Amino acid sequence: MTERKPPGVPFESWADRQIRDALARGEFERLPGAGEPLPAEFESGYDELWWVRRKMAREGLAVLPPSLALRKEAEDALVAAYAAPSERIARKIIEDVNVRIRDMMFKPPPGPPLGKKPYDVEEVARQWRQRRAAAKGDAPGSAV
């Protein structure tokens, strides 16, 4: 439907004619999703950015300000460190995320403040040993 509306023809009449012609040609038959219910995102009301959200979900994209993305990464790193198979790996995970936290503390990007400071590697390692000992039923002071 690349045809332009002729001058002097009311828009409604022109649009109606275009739809009738397309119906007659069968252009509305076998369209994707025909006869299926609307997707769940339409049930909660109209969202003018629905197509952007759907595209981003399909592509596996997320858009967070850099400070919020790093905050999430730092929290995930702490969980990963506590679940690490060795103290050396737990320390490495925390040291790596601390580098990124320090970078952002001294070169803040636009957006909300980070609200994080580097983790105390020794404290995380101590808690890692305590958790490991508790999970194994060992004495809390044993080293790995």
MARFIKOL-720203 format. One record per residue (C-alpha): residue in one letter; x, y, z. Coordinates in steps of 0.5 Angstrom, whole numbers, padded with zeros to 4 digits, always signed. Example, Ala and Ser with C-alpha at 12.3 -4.5 7.8 and 13.67 -1.06 7.14 Angstrom:
residues 2
a+0025-0009+0016s+0027-0002+0014
//
This chain:
residues 144
m+0000+0000+0000t+0005+0005-0002e+0000+0009-0006r-0001+0016-0004k-0008+0019-0002p-0011+0023-0008p-0012+0031-0007g-0019+0033-0006v-0021+0026-0004p-0023+0025+0004f-0018+0021+0008e-0023+0016+0011s-0026+0015+0004w-0019+0014+0001a-0017+0009+0007d-0024+0005+0007r-0022+0004-0001q-0015+0002+0001i-0018-0003+0006r-0023-0006+0001d-0018-0007-0004a-0013-0011+0000l-0019-0015+0003a-0021-0017-0004r-0014-0019-0006g-0014-0023+0000e-0008-0019+0003f-0011-0020+0010e-0012-0028+0010r-0006-0032+0013l-0003-0027+0017p+0002-0029+0023g-0002-0029+0029a-0009-0029+0026g-0014-0032+0031e-0009-0032+0037p-0010-0028+0043l-0007-0022+0044p+0000-0023+0048a+0000-0022+0055e+0003-0015+0055f-0003-0012+0052e-0007-0015+0058s-0005-0009+0063g-0006-0003+0058y-0003+0000+0052d+0004+0001+0052e+0007+0005+0047l+0014+0002+0047w+0011-0005+0047w+0015-0006+0041v+0021-0004+0043r+0021-0008+0050r+0019-0014+0045k+0025-0013+0041m+0030-0012+0047a+0027-0019+0050r+0028-0023+0043e+0035-0020+0043g+0037-0021+0050l+0038-0014+0051a+0037-0010+0057v+0039-0003+0058l+0041+0000+0065p+0045+0006+0067p+0052+0004+0068s+0052+0005+0075l+0046+0001+0076a+0049-0005+0071l+0055-0005+0076r+0051-0005+0082k+0048-0011+0080e+0054-0014+0077a+0057-0013+0084e+0052-0016+0088d+0052-0022+0083a+0060-0023+0084l+0059-0023+0092v+0054-0029+0091a+0058-0032+0086a+0064-0031+0091y+0061-0034+0096a+0059-0040+0092a+0066-0041+0089p+0069-0048+0089s+0076-0045+0093e+0078-0039+0097r+0083-0037+0091i+0077-0037+0086a+0073-0033+0091r+0078-0028+0092k+0079-0027+0084i+0072-0026+0083i+0072-0020+0089e+0078-0017+0086d+0076-0017+0079v+0069-0013+0081n+0073-0009+0086v+0077-0006+0080r+0071-0004+0076i+0068-0001+0082r+0074+0003+0084d+0074+0005+0076m+0067+0008+0077m+0068+0011+0083f+0073+0016+0080k+0070+0016+0074p+0063+0017+0075p+0059+0016+0068p+0052+0020+0067g+0046+0017+0071p+0045+0015+0078p+0051+0014+0083l+0053+0008+0084g+0052+0007+0092k+0057+0002+0092k+0064+0001+0095p+0070-0004+0094y+0069-0010+0098d+0074-0012+0103v+0077-0018+0100e+0079-0021+0107e+0072-0020+0110v+0069-0024+0104a+0074-0029+0104r+0073-0030+0112q+0066-0031+0110w+0067-0036+0105r+0071-0040+0110q+0065-0040+0115r+0060-0041+0110r+0064-0047+0107a+0065-0050+0114a+0058-0049+0116a+0056-0053+0110k+0061-0059+0111g+0060-0059+0118d+0067-0057+0120a+0070-0053+0125p+0069-0045+0123g+0077-0044+0124s+0079-0049+0119a+0083-0047+0113v+0082-0049+0106
//
